[in-house]
Amino acid sequence: MAKRPNPRSIKSACSYTVPEAAFALGVSVGTIRGWVKRGLPVLDSQKPTLILGTALREFLALRTLGAKTQLAPDQLYCLRCKAGRTPYGMMLDYLPQTATTGRLTGLCTECGAICNRLVGRSDLPR
């Protein structure tokens, strides 16, 4: 199963049944049915229920946009608070991940948990 469904695996010109959409995205049938309950448009005037490829791609794009959080330049993301927080005392650690990127870590001022932010090496002076 995929951690995040890839909307590029859905063809816009096709229509999908619930099991076909689940297979194409690598998620369970129950996940697709949950999305239908949360507002995924379907054609249910006949059986089997059909989902248009364009509608499914738009639903996934809106779902992804709602999950992203904009952070100010001096903020890290706290997983416990689920919000951007300024690190305690502005003390940070830089942990390199690749040749060009790394992770900034610090402590949350609200709950004391570890906060994270992925940055490029060129962004470090900011």
N, C-alpha and C positions, 0 to 999 in steps of 0.2 A: 504494500500500500504506500502511496506517495504521501509525503508530509504535507505538501501543498500541491493541489491539482494544477497542472499546466494547461492554461486555456488554449495554447497553440495546438494541443492534441485534438481539439474540436474543430471540425470543418464548418464554416459559416453557412455554406449552401446546403448542408444536410440537416435532416431531422432525426432525432434519436428517441428510442424508447428509454425508459428508466434504466433497465439493465445494460443497454448499450452505452448510455452516457456514463454509467458507473464504471464499466470496463474501459472506456476510452480515457477516463480521467484517473483511473487507478484508485477509486474510492468504493465504498460499499453502496449497495442499493439503498440502505437506510439513510446514508448521508444525502443522496439525491432527493429522497422523499422529504427529509428535513429541510432541504433548501426550497422545495416546492411549498412547504408550509410557511417558510419565511419570505416568500414572495417571488420565487422563480416562476416566470410565466410558462404555462403549458397549454397544449391543445387537448382538452379533456372532453370534447363533445362526442368522441368515439373511443373505442377501446382498440388497441392499447393507447395509453396516454403518450403523447408525443411532445418532445421538447425541441424547439428550433435551435439550431446551432448558433445563430446570431444572438438569441436571447440568453443562451447559456454562457457565451463568451462575455456578454455585457454584465451579466449577474456576477461572474467571477471577477471581472475588472472592478466593479463597484465594491465588492466584498474585500478585495485586496487594498483598495484605496482607503476604506474605512479602518483597516487594521494598522496602517502606518501612522506614526506619530512624528510631527515636526519638532526638532529640538533646536534650541537656541545654541549659538556657538560655544557657550560655557556650560552646557548641560550634558549629562549622561542619562541613559535610560535605566530606571530601577524596575526590575522584574517584579518585586514584591508590591510596590506602589502602583505599577503599571502607568508611570508618568515620567516625564523628563525632570530631573533634579540636578541642582548644582551640587557638586561633590563637597564633602565636609572639608573645610579649610583649603579648598581648591588644590588638595594634594592628589596627584594622579600617578598611576603606574602605566608605562607603555610596554605592551607585550607584542613583539613583532610576530606576524603570522606568515606573510609572504615577503618577497623582496620589496613590494610597494605598499603593503597595507599592514595594519596592526590594530590592536584593541587597547583602548584607554579604559582603565578601571579605577574606581574610587568608591568611597563610602557615601551612602545616601544620608542627607541631613535629617530626613524625617524618620526613617525606620532603622538605619544603621546597616542595611543590607549592601551587598556589592552592586554597584551600577556599572554599566558597560556602554561603550560606543565604538563602532568600527570607524577607523579613519585611514586616510592615505598618508604616506610619509610626508608628502608635500603640504598637507593640512596641519601638521604638528605646530608650526609657529603660531597659528591662530589659536 
